[in-house]
Amino acid sequence: MKKYRDESERDPSRWIDWKERIRMHKRILVMAAVEAEAEAVKRGLGETSIFEVQTCGVGPIAAAASTARCLARAEPSYDLVISMGIGGGFAGQAPLTSIVVSDRIIAADLGAETPEGFIPLDEMGFGQTMIEADGPARSEIVARLEQHDLPVRTGPVLTVSTVTGTASSTARLLARYPDAAAEGMEGFGIAQAARDQSVPVIEIRAISNVVGPRDRDAWRIPEALQQLERVGAALKHFTVH
Ligand SMILES: O=C(O)c1cccc(C(=O)CC[C@H]2O[C@@H](n3cnc4c(=O)[nH]cnc43)[C@H](O)[C@@H]2O)c1
């Protein structure tokens, strides 16, 4: 039986558009943790056929499961997955409301504690804890954000299952990843699902708070969501090469 990808494919009057879209354009899947982030990105993107924005839930596990489901259902496959949302910025690297485009996506708390310190999972001989962000996508995204005068930084984005909330855990993370620019809770889950399907991946975070002792009142969520909208607008005409 024929499989329908979405409602537009059921409508014969739109079949040409659908076929044309497959022939002409590459497809990009954007995963955001929560609806507010997804809506901000969608507002910025406006009417565009190459992006599909989905919510994946908070945390790396929900994110991996949702992304794997989206990728499994995709026909044709996506050409790029973007993990996008608000995030914490490391002091001196990514100030509030700046935009971090990842060069590496790192599972920062996947491993084992020992009295001598933390051992990452890869050093234990199991799997990996770092996925490279797609280089060409990074260059093009950074160029487009700069063209739109957005304050962009590049660097490693850490994925944590627990939001960092003390000076000591911040110091421990920075001891392991001194050039970390930002942290979020979904990137590595999304990246692992993408890598499993050989789809390039990248993470973009709009900085809502400083990584460090928890001070929820100081989080600048509305401003970070506004930045996500601006990122969407800047990427509207993005193409995957
Ligand atoms: O309360 C709200 O209105 C609201 C609107 C949009 C998003 C949120 C979230 O709390 C999203 C959770 C989300 O945020 C990421 N995040 C942000 N800062 C950090 C951080 O310092 N460390 C780790 N993750 C952070 C994370 O990816 C969560 O998915 C609330």
The ligand as an SDF file (V2000), in Angstrom:
LIG
                    3D

 30 33  0  0  0  0  0  0  0  0999 V2000
    9.6250   28.6900   31.1900 O   0  0  0  0  0  0  0  0  0  0  0  0
    9.5270   28.9520   29.9940 C   0  0  0  0  0  0  0  0  0  0  0  0
    8.7750   29.8190   29.5000 O   0  0  0  0  0  0  0  0  0  0  0  0
   10.3760   28.2020   29.0480 C   0  0  0  0  0  0  0  0  0  0  0  0
   10.3120   28.4830   27.6880 C   0  0  0  0  0  0  0  0  0  0  0  0
   11.1220   27.7970   26.8290 C   0  0  0  0  0  0  0  0  0  0  0  0
   12.0030   26.8440   27.3080 C   0  0  0  0  0  0  0  0  0  0  0  0
   12.0460   26.5890   28.6630 C   0  0  0  0  0  0  0  0  0  0  0  0
   12.9590   25.5970   29.1850 C   0  0  0  0  0  0  0  0  0  0  0  0
   13.2110   25.5040   30.3690 O   0  0  0  0  0  0  0  0  0  0  0  0
   13.5140   24.7020   28.2020 C   0  0  0  0  0  0  0  0  0  0  0  0
   14.3320   23.6510   28.8700 C   0  0  0  0  0  0  0  0  0  0  0  0
   15.6030   23.5930   28.0890 C   0  0  0  0  0  0  0  0  0  0  0  0
   16.4510   24.5970   28.2260 O   0  0  0  0  0  0  0  0  0  0  0  0
   17.7190   24.1710   27.8870 C   0  0  0  0  0  0  0  0  0  0  0  0
   18.5930   24.8540   28.8100 N   0  0  0  0  0  0  0  0  0  0  0  0
   18.5420   26.1690   29.0480 C   0  0  0  0  0  0  0  0  0  0  0  0
   19.5050   26.5390   29.8930 N   0  0  0  0  0  0  0  0  0  0  0  0
   20.1860   25.4250   30.2090 C   0  0  0  0  0  0  0  0  0  0  0  0
   21.3130   25.1970   31.0380 C   0  0  0  0  0  0  0  0  0  0  0  0
   21.9030   26.0840   31.6610 O   0  0  0  0  0  0  0  0  0  0  0  0
   21.7480   23.9080   31.1080 N   0  0  0  0  0  0  0  0  0  0  0  0
   21.1450   22.9090   30.4380 C   0  0  0  0  0  0  0  0  0  0  0  0
   20.0810   23.1110   29.6520 N   0  0  0  0  0  0  0  0  0  0  0  0
   19.6070   24.3520   29.5180 C   0  0  0  0  0  0  0  0  0  0  0  0
   17.6740   22.6440   27.9440 C   0  0  0  0  0  0  0  0  0  0  0  0
   18.0960   22.1430   26.7090 O   0  0  0  0  0  0  0  0  0  0  0  0
   16.2290   22.2840   28.2010 C   0  0  0  0  0  0  0  0  0  0  0  0
   15.6210   21.6090   27.1710 O   0  0  0  0  0  0  0  0  0  0  0  0
   11.2460   27.2460   29.5420 C   0  0  0  0  0  0  0  0  0  0  0  0
  1  2  2  0
  2  3  1  0
  2  4  1  0
  4  5  1  0
  4 30  2  0
  5  6  2  0
  6  7  1  0
  7  8  2  0
  8  9  1  0
  8 30  1  0
  9 10  2  0
  9 11  1  0
 11 12  1  0
 12 13  1  0
 13 14  1  0
 13 28  1  0
 14 15  1  0
 15 16  1  0
 15 26  1  0
 16 17  1  0
 16 25  1  0
 17 18  2  0
 18 19  1  0
 19 20  1  0
 19 25  2  0
 20 21  2  0
 20 22  1  0
 22 23  1  0
 23 24  2  0
 24 25  1  0
 26 27  1  0
 26 28  1  0
 28 29  1  0
M  END
$$$$
